[in-house]
Amino acid sequence: MGKLDIVLLLFFVILLSYCQYPIDSFKQGNKKVLTWIIHMYPPYHNAGAEWMAHAINKSLIKQGYRVYVFIPKNDIGNTKKIFLELEKGKAIIGKQRQTPTVYQGVEIYSLNDLNMVRYAIDQSSLLCSHLDFSENTRRLAKRYHKPYLHILHNSFEYAKIKRWREDRHPTYLVANSNWIADVYRDIGYKMHIVYPPTYWRDYFVKDDKKVWVTLINLCKLKGGELLIRLAKAMPDVQFAGVKGAYTSPVVVSSVIN
């Protein structure tokens, strides 16, 4: 077990066993079961936030945790009705029936199966989310009396997080860097910092014939202009860029390498 696995395991053990609020009225579920309700997930979506969640989940599963991941079957814009139905809190009908898609050991279910979602929530001691579905998932956590874990990937959620603090529902914040944690620290939550886990073996390619300097996502804010400057300064080195999906990629066709 690597050091990163140990850190992640201890981090979640602390979250699942300690609460900064009174929790007598909360349904504890199984302490080694948690549920994610998020808008996208690998291998269907390959952005950094989703891979961070996946890396955490793989580490938890390796240590014996059960992890449910729910994503919408269709466009995320059509999920309003689903969340409204889930918030009604109807009783679970029967046992789990849906066969999940399993990706690298992680069970991925359709959010459209309301009974399966309710079953997973009932079994879990913690609900997790980030970005697009954070408000909905936290409302479900309140409705089903479960603590909520939120991962902060950017600095744009200040007003929302401040509003959460006012209702006192057990909420844990995980920031992906120190500077993101500093943005929200004055709200009053105890901040946990987990840098996005990266396992180098997942990206290792043995190829003695070609060596590329590569940037994935060529937009300006991700370093697209810097890659071009490096390529111009190092004409004997081959560079490769992947355009990505954020804003406009920086592409200069005159740079031959």
Backbone hydrogen bonds, N-H to C=O, Kabsch-Sander energy under -0.5 kcal/mol:
donor,donor_aa,acceptor,acceptor_aa,energy
6,I,2,G,-1.9
7,V,3,K,-2.5
8,L,4,L,-2.5
9,L,5,D,-2.6
10,L,6,I,-2.8
11,F,7,V,-2.3
12,F,8,L,-2.2
13,V,9,L,-2.4
14,I,10,L,-2.3
15,L,11,F,-1.9
16,L,12,F,-2.5
17,S,13,V,-1.3
18,Y,14,I,-1.6
26,F,23,I,-1.8
27,K,145,H,-1.5
28,Q,26,F,-0.7
30,N,123,Q,-2.7
31,K,29,G,-0.5
33,V,30,N,-1.9
34,L,66,R,-2.1
35,T,126,L,-2.2
36,W,68,Y,-3.3
37,I,128,C,-2.1
38,I,70,F,-2.2
44,Y,41,Y,-1.4
45,H,41,Y,-0.8
51,W,47,A,-1.8
52,M,48,G,-2.1
53,A,49,A,-2.0
54,H,50,E,-2.1
55,A,51,W,-2.4
56,I,52,M,-2.1
57,N,53,A,-2.4
58,K,54,H,-2.6
59,S,55,A,-1.8
60,L,56,I,-2.3
61,I,57,N,-2.7
62,K,58,K,-2.0
63,Q,59,S,-1.0
63,Q,60,L,-0.6
64,G,61,I,-1.9
65,Y,60,L,-2.2
66,R,32,K,-3.1
67,V,65,Y,-0.5
68,Y,34,L,-2.4
69,V,107,E,-1.6
70,F,36,W,-2.4
71,I,109,Y,-2.1
78,N,75,D,-1.9
79,T,76,I,-1.1
83,F,79,T,-2.2
84,L,80,K,-2.1
85,E,81,K,-2.2
86,L,82,I,-2.3
87,E,83,F,-2.2
88,K,84,L,-0.6
88,K,85,E,-0.8
89,G,86,L,-1.3
90,K,85,E,-0.5
94,G,92,I,-0.7
101,T,108,I,-2.6
102,V,100,P,-0.6
103,Y,101,T,-0.6
103,Y,106,V,-2.4
104,Q,102,V,-0.5
106,V,103,Y,-2.0
107,E,67,V,-0.7
108,I,101,T,-2.9
108,I,106,V,-0.5
109,Y,69,V,-3.7
109,Y,107,E,-0.5
111,L,71,I,-2.7
113,D,110,S,-1.3
114,L,112,N,-1.3
117,V,113,D,-2.0
118,R,114,L,-2.5
119,Y,115,N,-2.3
120,A,116,M,-2.4
121,I,117,V,-2.6
122,D,118,R,-2.4
123,Q,119,Y,-1.7
124,S,120,A,-1.3
125,S,30,N,-0.6
125,S,33,V,-2.4
126,L,33,V,-0.5
127,L,147,P,-2.2
128,C,35,T,-2.9
129,S,149,L,-1.8
131,L,151,I,-0.5
133,F,130,H,-1.2
134,S,131,L,-1.6
137,T,133,F,-2.6
138,R,134,S,-2.3
139,R,135,E,-2.0
140,L,136,N,-2.0
141,A,137,T,-2.3
142,K,138,R,-2.1
143,R,139,R,-2.5
144,Y,140,L,-2.8
145,H,142,K,-0.7
146,K,141,A,-3.2
148,Y,170,P,-2.3
149,L,127,L,-3.0
150,H,172,Y,-3.1
151,I,129,S,-1.7
152,L,150,H,-0.5
152,L,174,V,-3.5
153,H,151,I,-0.6
161,I,157,E,-2.6
162,K,158,Y,-2.5
163,R,159,A,-1.8
164,W,160,K,-2.1
165,R,161,I,-1.9
166,E,162,K,-0.9
166,E,163,R,-0.6
167,D,163,R,-0.6
167,D,164,W,-1.3
168,R,164,W,-0.6
168,R,165,R,-0.8
169,H,164,W,-0.5
172,Y,148,Y,-2.9
173,L,190,K,-0.7
174,V,150,H,-2.7
175,A,173,L,-0.5
175,A,192,H,-3.2
176,N,152,L,-1.6
181,A,177,S,-1.8
182,D,178,N,-2.2
183,V,179,W,-1.1
184,Y,180,I,-1.0
184,Y,181,A,-0.6
185,R,181,A,-1.1
187,I,184,Y,-1.8
188,G,185,R,-1.2
191,M,189,Y,-0.6
192,H,173,L,-1.9
194,V,175,A,-2.4
194,V,192,H,-0.5
200,W,198,T,-0.8
202,D,199,Y,-1.8
203,Y,200,W,-1.6
204,F,200,W,-0.7
207,D,205,V,-0.8
213,V,238,Q,-2.1
214,T,212,W,-0.6
215,L,240,A,-1.7
217,N,215,L,-0.7
217,N,242,V,-3.1
218,L,243,K,-1.2
220,K,248,S,-0.5
222,K,219,C,-0.8
223,G,219,C,-0.5
223,G,220,K,-1.3
224,G,219,C,-2.3
227,L,223,G,-2.1
228,I,224,G,-1.5
229,R,225,E,-2.1
230,L,226,L,-2.5
231,A,227,L,-2.3
232,K,228,I,-2.2
233,A,229,R,-1.9
234,M,230,L,-1.3
237,V,234,M,-1.9
238,Q,211,V,-0.6
239,F,257,N,-3.2
240,A,213,V,-2.5
242,V,215,L,-2.5
243,K,241,G,-0.5
247,T,245,A,-0.6
250,V,218,L,-2.6
251,V,249,P,-0.8
253,S,251,V,-0.5
255,V,252,V,-1.4
256,I,254,S,-1.0
